[in-house]
Amino acid sequence: MRVIPVTTPPEQRAFWPTPLLNARWPAVGTHADKLLQELASRGPVSQIEWLALGMGWRLAATVNELNRMGWRLTEARTHRRGCDVSISEYSLTPPGLEAVKRGRGGHP
């Protein structure tokens, strides 16, 4: 049996640049939409801030919904004064933040 070495072809260049973020926008007025706006305007949001905004106990569910839509959110575990356990703070990645600041139309 003869073995033929297989070489991988050089990387093919794309004609169009690949987008840094390919996410769907949530419906206007939903919790997901409000979370995107809060993340863009104030920065990281934890369950404490989410409750203070009157949005309820479902922050993690809203974060999961945005992740399924293609938004890249980061999670950091932090300790707050008065809390015995660490809590999660969610924030947008730089491409996500740029996309939210550009808006739904895609222009600055």
PyMOL commands that set and color helices and strands:
alter all, ss='L'
color gray80, all
select helices_A, chain A and resi 31-42+47-52+59-68+94-102
alter helices_A, ss='H'
color red, helices_A
select strands_A, chain A and resi 45-46+73-78+87-92
alter strands_A, ss='S'
color yellow, strands_A
deselect
rebuild
show_as cartoon
